Amino acid sequence: MRNRTVGINVRVTVTEKKKVTMLARKCGLSLSEYLRQRALGYEPGGHPPTEVFNVLDKLDEIAESCQPSAGAKITACADEIRDLLIGGN
């Protein structure tokens, strides 16, 4: 991990801080990391809601309970949906 030892202080209104904090939370980042990424020109992506992961888990369960050929097709579709929603590796 980088040794970040220099701070940058920025004054904002209470409303601005709440909004930026909410945006950071949506991206799954700390406020500092969110601001750092934005300042360096990156656009952090948001994390999908928990329900998206629940649906993907359910698709995996369905695929496991199917015949191998059907299960493979469902798994392939679930992987494609996962990549579209949360990005592929």
C-alpha atoms as one frame of an Amber mdcrd trajectory, in Angstrom:
protein
   0.000   0.000   0.000   1.157   3.516  -0.727   2.312   5.668   2.126   0.072
   8.695   1.745   1.363  11.349   4.101   0.291  14.635   2.516  -3.228  15.954
   2.981  -5.332  18.330   0.913  -8.008  20.247   2.796 -11.132  21.348   0.955
 -14.014  23.298   2.457 -17.537  22.292   1.415 -21.053  22.863   2.650 -22.839
  20.250   4.755 -25.049  19.445   1.755 -22.046  19.036  -0.558 -20.337  16.707
   1.908 -23.472  14.574   2.239 -23.777  14.308  -1.542 -20.109  13.411  -2.092
 -20.205  10.918   0.783 -23.303   9.287  -0.740 -21.613   9.052  -4.161 -18.525
   7.481  -2.580 -20.675   4.962  -0.705 -22.515   4.015  -3.923 -19.136   3.211
  -5.466 -18.016   1.199  -2.436 -15.165   3.632  -1.795 -14.039   5.690   1.143
 -14.584   9.413   0.809 -10.826   9.945   0.412 -10.474   7.301  -2.293 -13.510
   8.611  -4.149 -12.182  12.177  -4.138  -8.702  10.984  -5.108 -10.038   9.047
  -8.098 -12.247  11.931  -9.245  -9.398  14.435  -8.886  -7.112  12.213 -10.967
  -9.673  11.946 -13.761 -11.175   8.542 -13.004 -14.912   7.940 -12.898 -15.529
   5.291 -10.236 -18.370   2.935 -11.066 -21.198   2.262  -8.688 -21.852  -1.081
  -7.103 -25.114  -2.774  -8.000 -27.602  -3.295  -5.183 -27.432  -6.472  -3.105
 -30.500  -7.796  -4.938 -28.456  -8.083  -8.143 -26.017 -10.429  -6.416 -28.926
 -12.415  -4.947 -30.408 -12.921  -8.424 -27.028 -13.994  -9.832 -26.593 -16.473
  -6.954 -30.065 -17.872  -7.651 -29.197 -18.322 -11.348 -26.097 -20.252 -10.300
 -28.234 -22.490  -8.058 -30.671 -23.149 -10.913 -27.820 -24.017 -13.273 -26.387
 -26.500 -10.754 -29.737 -28.282 -10.427 -30.282 -28.679 -14.190 -29.124 -31.328
 -16.600 -25.485 -30.690 -17.594 -26.248 -29.277 -21.050 -28.993 -26.961 -19.791
 -26.926 -26.041 -16.740 -24.007 -25.070 -18.946 -26.262 -22.795 -20.998 -27.718
 -21.177 -17.877 -24.239 -20.722 -16.416 -23.041 -19.091 -19.635 -26.027 -16.726
 -19.612 -25.543 -15.941 -15.923 -21.867 -15.188 -16.550 -22.786 -12.872 -19.410
 -25.350 -11.062 -17.234 -22.788 -10.815 -14.402 -20.221  -9.299 -16.758 -22.730
  -6.739 -18.006 -23.840  -5.764 -14.501 -20.650  -5.822 -12.492 -17.864  -6.141
 -15.032 -15.859  -9.139 -16.075 -12.473 -10.144 -14.758
